[in-house]
Amino acid sequence: MGEPYFSTSLLPWHSLFFWYCRTAVAQLLHPNATILPHAATLYIVAVEFRDLWRIRAPCGTCEGFDVSPMDEMIQQSLDYRES
């Protein structure tokens, strides 16, 4: 029996690492060993984000709302991350 929810699962497909680990030790398992979970279903949809770069662009005023504090927070986060 295995636990597919690792602490490093930041994205949904990171949980598939369980199956990778289970496959890596397959030769060490008893032939009648029960593996739980024993299956997974992966659904995939192709998408295109033409303007995704704009997520980091400052907005200033949007729909009449001053979102400059959010702009500053994002910039500080980027500065911290890039350093």
Secondary structure, 3 states (H helix, E strand, C coil): CCCCCCCCCCCHHHHHHHHHHHHHCHHHCCCCCCCCCCCCCCCCCCCCCCCHHHHHCCCCEECCEECHHHHHHHHHHHHHHHC
